[in-house]
């Protein structure tokens, strides 16, 4: 480890923890801790949503996929880009308006419970269980990515690297809550984008141009240059289906809920989609052209998900390498902190406060939130102790779970006045079960990414049970019409 790389790393981590300390003294109640008091501007909202969305798989998993599969891996980017745009366009503003209208609902379980007037709290509990189940997998994927980074960069043992990464991420989330998470994500989003734009340009320059890179890949395996025949129809459909996951990701949805005013959502959408376009194209290019560089120089790369790490160490001076490696840490941290915070808010607001301690003070709830951050991190750390874990596989499982359990319900709750709480519960349970069961079966139609069947079955379950057990509350219909009227202005 060269001194400039070490200095860059330490400086970056110090800044992130410093942001956590700054917002520690500005957090006075649970709304501040889990939603930032709904005070974020469009720039911070957009980049924090993008950074928390993309996570370590943008710099580890996706480049690794392009490295092994070739251009066919671009289908996942197409699906994600379409899904992200649809989410910003059709979900972001209505969700912000609806959650604020419903007595300032600050979590997804809060929103569902208030939207369907569920006095039994069953809807709240089911939502919380789904969130905690899939976020343990999602958070562990980030910890695995962080461990791989520290392992490769500092030559640490995997277990030691896992400890180091976990402590850093948990510390500023514990201290500063949502504002700390959002502002660190803003900084990290900029860092990620710059790294992903610069690296493939340097790789192409070192190879002597795009044409030379393509020649190297063609000699290695011509199918890697074919975006269609390089995969099966089921494979392409599965990659495109990733886009459906956006509608149900709690750590993205809470960004929509936290923006300062719904009229700023359009500007946030433009900023967010521009950031995503540059970052995803850069990520794909790192893996694709990185393959040409590795092969062309006769380098033996054991783990394809470390292609970005290898390129940063091979191509750049230590100061720039430190900046690029910090970008990987940024990608990992920006998602784990959001997942820890959403999980913590669910346990605090929707279990502890709603069911166990209704008279708890604001500061008591803030400290319960901080304690649950540590508890969830410990569970995720335990799941991450297998050093052979794949970042992309862990992410794909959790992404499918949230997309199927919450995606159809979020859309229908915003656009249909006739959805009942029984339909909502049936949809969440059906989506989750289909994803879990589908994942265990291999071959034939079961090779389709589990998100797609989970999404379809959940949608059908919501519609069917809402028909069998209809929503008869005039209050719910009145609220729905009032929100629609507000959105139409």
N, C-alpha and C positions, 0 to 999 in steps of 0.2 A: 504494500500500500504506500504510494508516494504521498509526500506531505501535502502538496496542493489539493489532491483528491480528498484527503482526510479533512483539511481545513474547509473545503467547500461543503462537505457533508455536515460537519459540526456546525458551521454557520447557518446552514439551512434548517437543521433540526432546532437550533437555538431560537431562530425567528418563529418557527411554528409554535414552540412551547411558550414563547413570549406573547404571542397573540392570545393563547389560552389564558395566561395570567392577566392580560389586559381586560378581557371580557369577564374574568372571574369577579372583578370588582364592579361590573356593570350588570350583573345578573341578580334581579331582586325577586322574581317570582317564576312559577312554572312555565308560563307563556314565554317569558324571556329565554328560559333554558331550552325549551323544546321547539320554539317557533320564532325566536328572535323578536317577539312582540310585533310581528307582521310589519317590519320596518325596513326591509331590504329593497334596494333599487334594482332596476332592470339588469344592469351589468353584472352585479354580484349574483343575482338570482340565476341568470343564464349560465354563467361560467361555473357556478357552484353546482347547478343541476347537471351540466355536462361532465364536470370532473368527477362528481359522485357517481354518475352513471357509468362512465367508461372504466374506471378503476385500473388495477394492475394488468387486466387482460388486454388493455389497449397497447401496452408496451411490452407485454410478455406473451399472453395467450394468442392474440390475433397475429402478431408477426410470426410466432411459432407455427401457426396454422398455414400462413402463406408460404413459409419456408418449406414445409413438408408437402403441401397439397398444390401449390402453384396458384394460377389465376382463378381457379374455381372457388377459392376462398373469398373472392370478392363478392360473391352472392350474399354473404352474411352482412357485408357493409351496405349493400343495396337495400336489403330488408330492414336493417337498423335505421338507415336514413329516412326511409318512407315512414316507418313506425314513429320515429322521433318527431317528424314534421306533423303527422296526424295528431300526435299527443299534444304538442304545443298549440295546434290550430283548433282542435275540437274539445280538449279536456281542460287545458290550463285556466283559461278565464272563467268558464262556468264553475269549476271546482273552487276557485278563489272566492267567487261571489257566493256560492251556496254555503261553503263552510263558515264564512263570516256572517251570513244571514242566520244560520242555525246557532245562535247564541255563542258565536266565536268558537266553533269546534276546532281543536288544535291538533288532533291526531286522526288517523284514518278510522280506527274503531269509534272514536268520538263522532265522526261524521256519519258513519253508517247507523249508529245507535240513534242519533238525533234525526237523521233523514227518515227513518222508518218508525220512529216513536216506540222503540223497543224497551218497555219498562222492566222486562224480565232480565235484561242484560245478557241474554244468551248470544245475541248477535255480536255484542262487544267482546265476549269471552272467546267465541269462535274466531273472530278476526285476530285477536291477540295471540291465540295459539298458533294460527297459521303464520303470523309474522315471526314469532319466536322460533318456530320450527325451521323455516327456510332461511332466516337470517343467521342462524348458527352455522349453516353450510356456507352461506355467502361470505360471512365474516372470516371463516376459516380459510376460504380461497385467498383472501387478501393477506392473511398472515403467512400462508404458504409462499405467496409471491414476495413478501417482504423478507422472509427467511432465505429464499433463493438469491435475492439481491445481496443481502449481507454475507451470505455464504460465499458467493462468487467474488464479491468485492473485497472483503476483509479476510478471506481465507479462514472463516470461522467454521466450527462444527455446526451442523444444521440445528441442533437443539439450542446452542448458544445464540445463533443468529435469530432463531424464533423468539427467544426471550428479549433480545435487544429491540427488535422491531415492535413487539407487542407493548413494551413499556413506553416507548416514545409515543405511539399512537394513542394509547389509553390516557396518557397524562394530560394532553391539551383538551381532549374531549371531556374528560372528567372535570377539568377546571372551568372551561369557558362555555360549554354547551353549544347551542345552535349558532349563535353569532360567531364564536370561535371556529366552528366547523365550516360555516359558510365563507368567512373571510380567508381562512387557510385554503379552502377549496378554490377560491378566486385566484389567489396567488399560484396555487398548484396547477390550475387550469392553464394559465398563461405559460408556465414553465413547461408543461407537457406539450402544448402546441408548438412552442419554439423548438423543442428537442426533436419532435417528429417531423418538422419541416426541414430542419438543418441536416439531420443525419442522412436521409436518402440522397440529398443533393451531393453531399460529400462522397458517399459511396459510388454514385454514378460517375462523378468526376474522377475518382481513383481508378475506376474500371475502364475509363476511356470513352464513355458515352453510353447511351441507352442501347444502341445497336450491338455493341460489344457484350453488354450484359445479357441481352437476349440470345446471342450466339452461344454463350457459355451454358445457359439454361437449356437451350434446344439440344445441344450435344449431350447433356446429362439426361434429359427426359422430355421429349417434345410435347407430351400430354400436359405438362405444367404450363404451357403457353395457350392452352385451349380452355376457355371459360365454360364451354358447354359439354364437350365430350369427355372432359376430365373427370366428370362425376355422373351419377345416375340421376334420374328424374326425382326419385325420393330424396336424394342428397341435396339437390338444388331447392326443392320445396322446403326441406328442413332448415336450410340456411336462411331462406327468405322469411320463414315463420318466426325468426328471432324478433322481427319488428313488432309482432303482436305483444311481446312482453312489456313494452313501454307503458301500456295502459294500466298496469297493475303494480308498478314498482313503488313502494311507499317512500323510499328515500328521494325519488324524483317528484312524486306527487306533493310531498310536503314543501318542496321548493315553490311550486305553484301557489300553495296556500299562504306562503310567507311574504310574497311580494307586497310592496308598500301600497300599491293601488292597482286595481284590475286594468285601468286604462294604459298602464305601462307594459302590459303583457306583450303587445305586438312588437315593441322595441326589443324586449327580452327574447322573443322568438327569433328575430333577425340575428341578434348577437349569438344566441345559442346555436342556431343552425349553421352559421358561418364558421364558428369554432369547431363544430362537429365535422363539417366537410373537410377542413384543412387537417384536422387531427387524424381522422380515419384514413384519408388518402395517404397521409404520411406513414401511418402504422402499416398499411398494406405494402407500401413501397419499401419500408425497412425490411420486412420479411422476404419480399420477392427479390429485390436487388441485393439484399444481404446474402441470399443463397448463392448468387453469382459471385459475390466477393469471396465467400468462404470456399467455394469449389475452385474458383480461379486461382486462389492462393494456397490450395492444398491443406487447408486447416481442418482439423478434426473437431467438430462440434458435437458433443455428446447429448446435449439437451437443447432441442430446437427453441424452447421458450426463453433461452438465454441469448438469442441472437442479438438483441439490442444491447445487452450488457457487453457482449464480445466486441461488437462494432465500436462501441464507445471507448473501449480500452485499446483497440487496435489502431484506430484512425485519428484520434485526437490527442492533443497535449494534455497533461494531467489536470490543468485548470478547467479546460472545457469538458474533459471526461468527468470531472467531479460534478459539473453542472448537469450533464446528461444523466449520470447515475442518480443524482438528486431528483431528476424528473421522474424516474421510475418509482422512487420512494414517494414522490408527490402523488402519482397515480394511485398507488396502493393506499396511502393514507387518506386520500380524499374520499374514497368509498367506505373504508372501514369505519372512519369516524362517523359518517352519516348513518351507517347501519347500526352501530352501537347506540347512537343517540335515538334513532327511531325505536329500537328494541327497548331501550331504557324508558322512553316516554310511554310506551305501551304498558310496561309493567307498573310504572308510577301512576300515570293518569287513569288508565283503564282497568287496572287490577287493584293497586293499593288504595288510590283515592276514591274511585267509583264504588268499590265493593267492600274495602276493609276499613278505611279511615276517612270518612266523608268530611270530618271536621278538621283535617290536618291543615296546619298553617302553610303559607307559601314557601317559607324557607325550609320547613320540614320536607316538603315535596321535592324541592331542589336537591336536598341532600340524599333523599331516597333515590332520586334520579342518578346522582353521582355514584352511589353505592351499586346500583344495578348495572351501570356501565362496567364496573369491575367484574361483577358476577358473570355477565354475558361474555366478557372478554376471556375469562378463565375457561369457560366451556368451549369457546371457539378455539382457544389455544390448544386444549386437549385434543380436539378433532384434527388439529393441524400437525400433530407430532409425526405423522407418516410422511417422510421426506420424498416418497415416490408419488405423492399426490400431484394431479394436474390442475393448474389454475383454471384453465378453460373448462374442464369437465365439472369442477365444483361450481363455477359460475353458471354454466348451462343448466344445471339441475335447479339451483335456487331461482334463476331467472324464469324458468318454466313454471315453477311452483307459484311465484307471485303473479306472473302473467295470466295463468289459468284461473287461480283462485280469486283475484281481484279485478282483472282487466274487464271482463264482460259486465261485472256488477258496477264498476265505476262508470262505464259508458251508459248503461241502461238507467242507472240512478240519476244521471244528469239529463237524459233525453226522453225518459218514459215516465209518465205520471202513474202508471198502473202496476209498477213493480211492488210486490209485497215483501214484508220481512221474512216470510217463509221461503219465498223465491230467492231472497238474498242469502239466507243460510244454506239452502240447497245448492246454490251456485258455488259458494265458497268450498263447501265440503266436497262436492262432486269434482270441481277443478283440481283440488289438492289430491284426492284419491286417484283420479285418472293419471295424473302426472307420476305419482309414486308407483302405481302398478305398472303403467306403460314402460317405465324405466327399467323394470326388472325382466321384461320379456324381449327377446331378440329374434330377428328374422322377419322377412316379408314386410308387411305393412307396419309392424312394430319398430322398424328401423326409422320411421318418420319421427322427427324431433317431438318429444312428448308434450311440448307447449301447444302444438296445433290441435291434437285431439282433446287435450285438457280444456282449451279455450272453447272449442265447439260444444263439447258436452256440458260445460258450465253454463254457457249461453242458453242451451236447450233446457237445462234444469231450472234456471231462473224463470224462463218463459212458462214452462209447464206448471211449476208450483205456484206461480203468481196467478195462473188461470184457475188452478184447483182451489187455492186458498187466497182469494183476491183481497186487494187493499181497499178497505171500506171507510177509512178515516177521511172525513171532509177536511180536517186540519192539514193533513199531508198534501192533499190535492190543492188546497188554497196556497200553502207555502210554495209548492212547485210552480204554480201559476204566477205567484209574485216574483219569484226568482227569474222566470222566463221573461216577465215584463221588464224587470230591471236590466237584463242582458240585452233586450231589444232596443233600449234607449241609445 
